[in-house]
Amino acid sequence: MRVSATAKYIRGSTRKTHLITRSIIGKRVEEAAAALRFMPQHAARDVAAVLKSATANAENNHNLSAEDLFVAEAHANEGPTMKRFQPRAQGRAFPIHKPMTHITVIVEDREA
């Protein structure tokens, strides 16, 4: 059975977050959580939170055991971009783009 969790509007680059999500696909949930804990990237914390939520959804809503779960899919999609302006010299303004990301993690039971 496939169980998912999604976090939307997370501040951070989709490109950087996607590198993290690709690294946990196919791993057991415990292995993926351990790998994320030791990654230095800031996005690893957000992905770990979504993975923990997906595992909790599987345990509480579908009575699945965490030992039997593995990461079937994990992806980061582009969200909206906050646009801001940085004042510069002589009345100019430079644009600043603050991207957001939607993170989805899908865990699946090994027997499925």
Secondary structure, 3 states (H helix, E strand, C coil): CEEEEEEEEEECCHHHHHHHHHHHCCCEHHHHHHHHHCCCCCHHHHHHHHHHHHHHHHHHHHCCCHHHEEEEEEEEEEEEEEEEEEECHHHCEEEEEEEEEEEEEEEEECCC
